[in-house]
């Protein structure tokens, strides 16, 4: 029994366990923050002589706004902390047994951070666009573009250093999506095609066929698009079936 306790204690203090715990806390806090932002605050009971709901009073509006920004800052703060912890872990253990897993998690954290940055840039763009339309500013704002550079670089690194990692189909799938969202459709198609060829039993293969079919359809290459769409015809339970 003592040996079991010692082994459990060692596992609980291992670098991988600490990082996994931090990632779990991040996901939990991120979900909590998003739920807080998405869920409207409950309305206080109105006094009999005042039929206006309390949530519409000026005093209650700043409180809801502050709650949103507080949750937002907690989320990005935890996200940055998780990224810093993962990067430090890889600096200390660059080629450990758990290094590929940490690199994969870091890739996903980079994707989350890039998406968060893009959302902020879009919010600022929309505010400036309204000012431009109203004649308050002379120069039309530039539409921001999402950048997954750090995530893509980490994905390449995993595939190059650990070509037999058991989750490389997920890495290739993520790289394809990142290239697609950046507008690099040819590169995205290459990675979707690689996913189909190298991991034919992956859970992402049906979506890869759908994505390539869509790209071919947009280029008016209907014959090739039909070939890829046909891979979904016997998979009616797949969410992409009805879109093919």
Number of C-alpha atoms within 10 A of each C-alpha: 6 7 8 9 10 11 11 11 11 11 13 13 10 10 16 18 13 16 18 16 12 19 22 13 14 22 14 12 17 19 13 15 22 14 13 17 18 10 10 10 14 8 11 10 11 12 10 7 6 8 9 12 12 17 18 10 10 9 10 14 13 11 12 16 11 11 14 19 13 14 19 17 12 17 22 18 13 18 23 16 15 22 22 12 18 26 16 12 19 17 11 11 13 14 11 11 10 14 19 22 17 19 21 20 19 24 25 18 21 21 20 16 19 18 15 17 15 17 14 12 16 17 13 14 17 13 12 18 19 14 16 15 11 10 11 11 13 10 11 14 16 10 11 14 12 17 18 22 15 15 24 21 12 20 23 14 15 21 16 10 11 13 11 10 13 11 13 20 24 17 23 26 23 21 24 27 23 22 21 17 15 15 14 13 17 14 16 26 22 14 22 26 20 18 24 19 11 12 16 13 12 15 11 17 22 21 20 24 25 23 25 23 25 21 19 19 16 11 10 11 13 14 12 16 22 16 14 20 23 16 17 22 14 9 13 10 10 13 12 17 18 11 10 18
